[in-house]
Amino acid sequence: KVISIIVLLIIIAILAFTFVVFIHELGHFLTAKWCGIRVNEFAIGMGPRIIKWGKKETKYSIRLFPIGGFCAMEGEDSTLQPPLPMREKIRFPLYVWFGPV
């Protein structure tokens, strides 16, 4: 009985943490959209994708390990994409600052 309670508490803790991560990343996502920054992928969890959907601008995914998440936006990796336009350079700090709120 004690083992089953411990397992249940671990599952509840993982679900609660995942919910907090979702809300946090949703803040980044909504702020980026509000600022007109393209979001390439919105993911909850890390590692390989379990579920993915979205065929337009943003791809959504749930990943194997529930240890975080990310909101990958256009221009974050400047080695792969052209430099951000000035408009987005000005808005990027808003995304970083207000995203976690």
DSSP file (Angstrom, degrees, kcal/mol; ACC not computed):
  #  RESIDUE AA STRUCTURE BP1 BP2  ACC     N-H-->O    O-->H-N    N-H-->O    O-->H-N    TCO  KAPPA ALPHA  PHI   PSI    X-CA   Y-CA   Z-CA
    1    1 A K     >        0   0    0      0, 0.0     4,-1.8     0, 0.0     5,-0.2   0.000 360.0 360.0 360.0 -40.8    0.0    0.0    0.0
    2    2 A V  H  >  +     0   0    0      1,-0.2     4,-2.3     2,-0.2     5,-0.2   0.896 360.0  52.8 -63.6 -40.1    2.8    2.4    0.8
    3    3 A I  H  > S+     0   0    0      1,-0.2     4,-2.6     2,-0.2    -1,-0.2   0.914 107.8  50.4 -62.7 -43.1    4.5    1.8   -2.6
    4    4 A S  H  > S+     0   0    0      1,-0.2     4,-2.3     2,-0.2    -1,-0.2   0.867 110.1  50.3 -65.8 -34.9    1.2    2.5   -4.4
    5    5 A I  H  X S+     0   0    0     -4,-1.8     4,-2.5     2,-0.2    -1,-0.2   0.908 111.0  49.1 -66.9 -41.2    0.8    5.8   -2.5
    6    6 A I  H  X S+     0   0    0     -4,-2.3     4,-2.3     2,-0.2    -2,-0.2   0.922 111.7  48.5 -63.7 -44.2    4.4    6.8   -3.4
    7    7 A V  H  X S+     0   0    0     -4,-2.6     4,-2.3     1,-0.2    -2,-0.2   0.917 111.7  50.0 -61.7 -43.4    3.9    5.9   -7.1
    8    8 A L  H  X S+     0   0    0     -4,-2.3     4,-2.5     1,-0.2    -2,-0.2   0.904 110.3  49.9 -62.1 -42.4    0.7    8.0   -7.1
    9    9 A L  H  X S+     0   0    0     -4,-2.5     4,-2.4     2,-0.2    -1,-0.2   0.876 109.8  51.1 -65.0 -37.3    2.4   10.9   -5.5
   10   10 A I  H  X S+     0   0    0     -4,-2.3     4,-2.3     2,-0.2    -2,-0.2   0.918 110.8  48.5 -65.2 -43.1    5.2   10.8   -8.1
   11   11 A I  H  X S+     0   0    0     -4,-2.3     4,-2.4     2,-0.2    -2,-0.2   0.915 112.0  48.9 -63.0 -43.3    2.6   10.7  -10.9
   12   12 A I  H  X S+     0   0    0     -4,-2.5     4,-2.6     1,-0.2    -2,-0.2   0.908 110.8  50.8 -62.6 -41.7    0.8   13.7   -9.4
   13   13 A A  H  X S+     0   0    0     -4,-2.4     4,-2.5     2,-0.2    -2,-0.2   0.904 110.7  48.7 -63.2 -41.8    4.1   15.6   -9.0
   14   14 A I  H  X S+     0   0    0     -4,-2.3     4,-2.5     2,-0.2    -2,-0.2   0.917 112.8  47.7 -64.7 -43.4    5.0   14.9  -12.6
   15   15 A L  H  X S+     0   0    0     -4,-2.4     4,-2.1     2,-0.2    -2,-0.2   0.902 112.5  48.9 -64.4 -40.8    1.6   16.1  -13.8
   16   16 A A  H  X S+     0   0    0     -4,-2.6     4,-2.1     2,-0.2    -2,-0.2   0.920 112.4  48.1 -64.8 -43.5    1.8   19.2  -11.6
   17   17 A F  H  X S+     0   0    0     -4,-2.5     4,-2.5     1,-0.2    -2,-0.2   0.909 110.6  51.6 -62.8 -42.1    5.3   20.0  -12.9
   18   18 A T  H  X S+     0   0    0     -4,-2.5     4,-2.5     1,-0.2    -1,-0.2   0.883 108.5  51.7 -62.8 -38.7    4.1   19.5  -16.5
   19   19 A F  H  X S+     0   0    0     -4,-2.1     4,-2.4     2,-0.2    -1,-0.2   0.915 110.0  48.6 -63.6 -43.6    1.2   21.9  -16.0
   20   20 A V  H  X S+     0   0    0     -4,-2.1     4,-2.3     2,-0.2    -2,-0.2   0.913 112.2  48.8 -63.0 -42.8    3.5   24.6  -14.6
   21   21 A V  H  X S+     0   0    0     -4,-2.5     4,-3.0     2,-0.2     5,-0.3   0.915 109.8  52.8 -62.1 -43.1    5.9   24.1  -17.6
   22   22 A F  H  X S+     0   0    0     -4,-2.5     4,-2.4     1,-0.2    -2,-0.2   0.932 110.5  46.3 -58.9 -47.4    2.9   24.3  -20.0
   23   23 A I  H  X S+     0   0    0     -4,-2.4     4,-1.6     2,-0.2    -1,-0.2   0.913 113.7  49.6 -62.4 -42.8    1.7   27.6  -18.5
   24   24 A H  H  X S+     0   0    0     -4,-2.3     4,-1.4     1,-0.2     3,-0.3   0.949 114.3  43.1 -60.9 -51.0    5.3   29.0  -18.6
   25   25 A E  H  X S+     0   0    0     -4,-3.0     4,-2.7     1,-0.2    -1,-0.2   0.832 108.3  59.6 -67.8 -31.8    5.8   28.0  -22.2
   26   26 A L  H  X S+     0   0    0     -4,-2.4     4,-3.0    -5,-0.3     5,-0.3   0.867 101.4  55.9 -62.5 -35.8    2.4   29.3  -23.1
   27   27 A G  H  X S+     0   0    0     -4,-1.6     4,-2.1    -3,-0.3    -2,-0.2   0.928 109.5  45.1 -60.4 -45.3    3.5   32.7  -21.9
   28   28 A H  H  X S+     0   0    0     -4,-1.4     4,-2.5     2,-0.2    -2,-0.2   0.931 114.6  49.5 -61.4 -45.7    6.4   32.6  -24.3
   29   29 A F  H  X S+     0   0    0     -4,-2.7     4,-2.4     1,-0.2    -2,-0.2   0.939 113.2  43.8 -60.6 -51.2    4.2   31.4  -27.1
   30   30 A L  H  X S+     0   0    0     -4,-3.0     4,-2.5     1,-0.2    -1,-0.2   0.876 114.4  49.9 -66.3 -37.6    1.5   34.0  -26.7
   31   31 A T  H  X S+     0   0    0     -4,-2.1     4,-2.0    -5,-0.3    -1,-0.2   0.909 110.6  49.9 -67.4 -40.9    4.0   36.8  -26.2
   32   32 A A  H  <>S+     0   0    0     -4,-2.5     5,-2.9     2,-0.2     4,-0.5   0.933 113.0  46.4 -61.8 -45.3    5.9   35.8  -29.3
   33   33 A K  H ><5S+     0   0    0     -4,-2.4     3,-1.1     1,-0.2    -2,-0.2   0.912 111.2  52.3 -62.1 -42.3    2.6   35.7  -31.3
   34   34 A W  H 3<5S+     0   0    0     -4,-2.5    -1,-0.2     1,-0.3    -2,-0.2   0.852 110.4  48.6 -61.6 -35.7    1.6   39.1  -29.9
   35   35 A C  T 3<5S-     0   0    0     -4,-2.0    -1,-0.3    -5,-0.1    -2,-0.2   0.496 118.6-112.1 -83.7  -3.7    4.9   40.5  -31.0
   36   36 A G  T < 5 +     0   0    0     -3,-1.1     2,-0.5    -4,-0.5    -3,-0.2   0.707  67.6 145.5  81.2  20.4    4.6   39.1  -34.5
   37   37 A I      < -     0   0    0     -5,-2.9    -1,-0.3    -6,-0.2     2,-0.2  -0.790  51.9-119.0 -93.6 131.4    7.4   36.6  -34.0
   38   38 A R        -     0   0    0     -2,-0.5    36,-3.1    -3,-0.1     2,-0.6  -0.493  20.2-149.3 -70.7 132.8    7.0   33.3  -35.8
   39   39 A V  E     -A   73   0A   0     34,-0.3    34,-0.3    -2,-0.2     3,-0.1  -0.924  11.4-172.8-105.0 116.3    7.0   30.3  -33.5
   40   40 A N  E     +     0   0A   0     32,-2.2    19,-2.2    -2,-0.6     2,-0.3   0.886  68.9   4.5 -76.8 -40.4    8.4   27.2  -35.3
   41   41 A E  E     -Ab  72  59A   0     31,-1.7    31,-2.4    17,-0.2     2,-0.5  -0.995  50.9-163.1-150.6 141.1    7.6   24.7  -32.6
   42   42 A F  E     +Ab  71  60A   0     17,-2.5    19,-2.0    -2,-0.3     2,-0.4  -0.987  28.0 175.0-121.2 116.4    5.8   24.5  -29.2
   43   43 A A  E     -Ab  70  61A   0     27,-3.0    27,-2.2    -2,-0.5     2,-0.5  -0.955  27.0-156.1-131.2 143.0    6.7   21.4  -27.2
   44   44 A I  E    S+Ab  69  62A   0     17,-2.0    19,-2.9    -2,-0.4    25,-0.3  -0.981  72.0  11.7-113.8 125.1    6.0   20.1  -23.8
   45   45 A G  E    S-     0   0A   0     23,-3.2     2,-0.3    -2,-0.5    19,-0.1  -0.307  80.7-101.3  97.9 172.9    8.6   17.6  -22.6
   46   46 A M  E    S+A   65   0A   0     19,-2.5    19,-2.6    17,-0.1    22,-0.1  -0.832  72.2  37.3-128.6 167.0   12.1   16.8  -24.0
   47   47 A G  E    S+     0   0A   0     -2,-0.3     0, 0.0    17,-0.2     0, 0.0  -0.523 101.1   0.9  90.9-159.4   13.5   14.0  -26.1
   48   48 A P  E    S-     0   0A   0      0, 0.0    16,-2.2     0, 0.0     2,-0.2  -0.283  81.4-101.5 -67.5 149.3   11.8   12.2  -29.0
   49   49 A R  E     +A   63   0A   0     14,-0.2    14,-0.3     1,-0.2     3,-0.1  -0.470  33.0 179.3 -70.5 136.7    8.3   13.2  -30.0
   50   50 A I  E    S+     0   0A   0     12,-3.2     2,-0.4     1,-0.4    13,-0.2   0.788  77.0  12.6 -96.8 -47.4    5.4   11.0  -28.9
   51   51 A I  E     +A   62   0A   0     11,-1.8    11,-2.5     2,-0.0    -1,-0.4  -0.989  69.1 176.3-131.8 138.1    2.7   13.1  -30.5
   52   52 A K  E     +A   61   0A   0     -2,-0.4     2,-0.3     9,-0.2     9,-0.2  -0.995   5.5 159.7-141.0 149.1    2.9   15.9  -33.0
   53   53 A W  E     +A   60   0A   0      7,-2.2     7,-3.1    -2,-0.3    -2,-0.0  -0.956  26.4  88.0-156.2 170.2    0.4   18.0  -34.9
   54   54 A G        -     0   0    0     -2,-0.3     6,-0.1     5,-0.2    -1,-0.0   0.452  31.7-168.3 100.6 120.8    0.1   21.2  -36.8
   55   55 A K        +     0   0    0      4,-0.1     4,-0.1     0, 0.0    -1,-0.0   0.475  67.9  65.1-115.6  -7.2    0.9   21.7  -40.5
   56   56 A K  S    S-     0   0    0      2,-0.4     0, 0.0     0, 0.0     0, 0.0   0.373 114.9 -39.6 -91.7-133.9    0.9   25.5  -40.7
   57   57 A E  S    S+     0   0    0      1,-0.1     2,-0.4   -16,-0.0    -3,-0.0   0.895 123.3  46.6 -63.7 -44.5    3.3   27.9  -39.2
   58   58 A T        -     0   0    0    -17,-0.0     2,-0.4   -20,-0.0    -2,-0.4  -0.866  66.5-153.5-111.1 133.0    3.7   26.2  -35.8
   59   59 A K  E     - b   0  41A   0    -19,-2.2   -17,-2.5    -2,-0.4     2,-0.4  -0.844  14.5-155.6 -97.3 138.5    4.3   22.6  -35.1
   60   60 A Y  E     +Ab  53  42A   0     -7,-3.1    -7,-2.2    -2,-0.4     2,-0.3  -0.896  17.2 172.2-114.5 144.4    3.1   21.3  -31.7
   61   61 A S  E     -Ab  52  43A   0    -19,-2.0   -17,-2.0    -2,-0.4     2,-0.5  -1.000  30.4-148.4-152.8 152.3    4.5   18.3  -29.9
   62   62 A I  E     -Ab  51  44A   0    -11,-2.5   -12,-3.2    -2,-0.3   -11,-1.8  -0.986  31.6-153.8-114.6 130.4    4.4   16.3  -26.7
   63   63 A R  E     -A   49   0A   0    -19,-2.9   -14,-0.2    -2,-0.5   -16,-0.1  -0.603  22.3-107.5-111.3 167.8    7.7   14.6  -26.0
   64   64 A L  E    S+     0   0A   0    -16,-2.2   -17,-0.2    -2,-0.2   -15,-0.1   0.868  98.4  56.3 -63.3 -46.4    8.8   11.5  -24.1
   65   65 A F  E    S-A   46   0A   0    -19,-2.6   -19,-2.5   -17,-0.1     2,-2.2  -0.805  70.3-148.5 -99.7 118.2   10.5   13.0  -20.9
   66   66 A P  E     +     0   0A   0      0, 0.0    -1,-0.1     0, 0.0     3,-0.1  -0.327  63.7 113.3 -81.1  60.1    8.3   15.4  -18.9
   67   67 A I  E    S-     0   0A   0     -2,-2.2     2,-0.3     1,-0.1    -2,-0.0   0.118  84.6 -43.7-118.3  21.0   11.2   17.5  -17.7
   68   68 A G  E     -     0   0A   0     -3,-0.2   -23,-3.2   -22,-0.1     2,-0.3  -0.995  54.2-130.5 154.1-155.4   10.5   20.8  -19.4
   69   69 A G  E     -A   44   0A   0     -2,-0.3     2,-0.3   -25,-0.3   -25,-0.2  -0.966  10.9-141.4-176.9 177.7    9.4   22.2  -22.7
   70   70 A F  E     -A   43   0A   0    -27,-2.2   -27,-3.0    -2,-0.3     2,-0.4  -0.996  13.2-147.4-157.6 160.2   10.3   24.8  -25.2
   71   71 A C  E     -A   42   0A   0     -2,-0.3     2,-0.7   -29,-0.2   -29,-0.2  -0.899  24.3-158.4-129.4  97.8    8.9   27.4  -27.6
   72   72 A A  E     -A   41   0A   0    -31,-2.4   -32,-2.2    -2,-0.4   -31,-1.7  -0.689  15.3-172.1 -85.8 115.6   11.3   27.6  -30.6
   73   73 A M  E >   -A   39   0A   0     -2,-0.7     3,-1.7   -34,-0.3     4,-0.3  -0.747  31.8 -87.3-111.3 158.6   10.9   30.9  -32.4
   74   74 A E  T 3  S+     0   0    0    -36,-3.1    -1,-0.1    -2,-0.3     4,-0.1  -0.322 110.5  22.5 -59.5 133.3   12.2   32.2  -35.7
   75   75 A G  T 3  S+     0   0    0      2,-0.2    -1,-0.2   -38,-0.0     3,-0.2   0.371  83.7 113.0  92.8  -4.8   15.6   33.8  -35.4
   76   76 A E  S <  S+     0   0    0     -3,-1.7     2,-0.9     1,-0.3    -2,-0.1   0.895  81.1  46.0 -66.7 -37.9   16.7   32.1  -32.2
   77   77 A D  S >> S-     0   0    0     -4,-0.3     3,-1.6     1,-0.1     4,-1.0  -0.807  71.1-178.2-105.8  91.3   19.5   30.2  -34.0
   78   78 A S  T 34 S+     0   0    0     -2,-0.9    -1,-0.1     1,-0.3    -2,-0.1   0.624  74.9  68.7 -69.4 -11.8   21.0   32.9  -36.2
   79   79 A T  T 34 S+     0   0    0      1,-0.2    -1,-0.3    -3,-0.1    -2,-0.0   0.754 107.3  37.8 -76.2 -22.1   23.5   30.4  -37.8
   80   80 A L  T <4 S+     0   0    0     -3,-1.6    -2,-0.2     2,-0.1    -1,-0.2   0.660 119.3  42.0-101.0 -18.7   20.6   28.7  -39.6
   81   81 A Q  S  < S-     0   0    0     -4,-1.0     3,-0.1     1,-0.1    -1,-0.0  -0.862  90.2 -91.5-129.1 159.7   18.4   31.6  -40.5
   82   82 A P        -     0   0    0      0, 0.0    -2,-0.1     0, 0.0    -1,-0.1  -0.249  62.1 -78.4 -63.8 159.6   18.9   35.1  -41.9
   83   83 A P        -     0   0    0      0, 0.0     3,-0.1     0, 0.0    -8,-0.0  -0.185  55.9 -96.1 -58.7 151.9   19.3   37.9  -39.3
   84   84 A L        -     0   0    0     -9,-0.2    -9,-0.0    -3,-0.1     5,-0.0  -0.406  39.7-109.0 -67.2 142.4   16.1   39.2  -37.7
   85   85 A P    >>  -     0   0    0      0, 0.0     4,-1.9     0, 0.0     3,-0.7  -0.331  34.6-105.7 -63.3 157.6   14.6   42.3  -39.2
   86   86 A M  H 3> S+     0   0    0      1,-0.3     4,-1.9     2,-0.2     5,-0.2   0.856 119.7  60.5 -56.3 -37.4   14.9   45.4  -37.0
   87   87 A R  H 3> S+     0   0    0      1,-0.2     4,-1.5     2,-0.2    -1,-0.3   0.905 108.9  42.6 -57.8 -42.2   11.2   45.1  -36.0
   88   88 A E  H <> S+     0   0    0     -3,-0.7     4,-2.1     2,-0.2    -1,-0.2   0.800 107.6  59.9 -77.7 -28.3   11.8   41.7  -34.5
   89   89 A K  H  < S+     0   0    0     -4,-1.9    -1,-0.2     1,-0.2    -2,-0.2   0.866 108.7  45.7 -64.3 -33.9   15.1   42.8  -32.8
   90   90 A I  H  < S+     0   0    0     -4,-1.9     4,-0.4    -5,-0.2    -2,-0.2   0.876 116.5  44.5 -74.2 -37.7   13.1   45.4  -30.9
   91   91 A R  H >X S+     0   0    0     -4,-1.5     4,-1.8    -5,-0.2     3,-0.6   0.726  93.6  80.0 -80.4 -21.9   10.3   42.9  -30.0
   92   92 A F  H 3X S+     0   0    0     -4,-2.1     4,-2.2     1,-0.3     5,-0.2   0.896  89.1  53.8 -56.0 -44.6   12.6   40.0  -29.0
   93   93 A P  H 3> S+     0   0    0      0, 0.0     4,-2.9     0, 0.0    -1,-0.3   0.863 105.9  54.8 -59.4 -32.9   13.3   41.5  -25.5
   94   94 A L  H <> S+     0   0    0     -3,-0.6     4,-3.0    -4,-0.4     5,-0.4   0.920 107.3  50.2 -63.2 -42.3    9.5   41.7  -24.9
   95   95 A Y  H  X S+     0   0    0     -4,-1.8     4,-1.4     1,-0.2    -1,-0.2   0.923 114.7  43.3 -60.0 -45.7    9.3   38.0  -25.7
   96   96 A V  H  < S+     0   0    0     -4,-2.2    -2,-0.2     2,-0.2    -1,-0.2   0.911 120.2  41.2 -68.6 -42.4   12.1   37.2  -23.3
   97   97 A W  H  < S+     0   0    0     -4,-2.9    -2,-0.2    -5,-0.2     4,-0.2   0.939 124.8  31.7 -74.3 -48.0   10.8   39.5  -20.6
   98   98 A F  H >< S+     0   0    0     -4,-3.0     3,-0.9    -5,-0.2    -3,-0.2   0.632  98.3  83.8 -89.7 -14.6    7.1   38.9  -20.7
   99   99 A G  T 3< S+     0   0    0     -4,-1.4    -1,-0.2    -5,-0.4   -71,-0.1   0.914  92.5  45.3 -55.7 -47.5    7.1   35.3  -21.8
  100  100 A P  T 3         0   0    0      0, 0.0    -1,-0.2     0, 0.0    -2,-0.1   0.640 360.0 360.0 -73.5 -11.1    7.5   33.8  -18.3
  101  101 A V    <         0   0    0     -3,-0.9    -2,-0.1    -4,-0.2    -3,-0.1   0.510 360.0 360.0 -68.4 360.0    4.9   36.0  -16.8
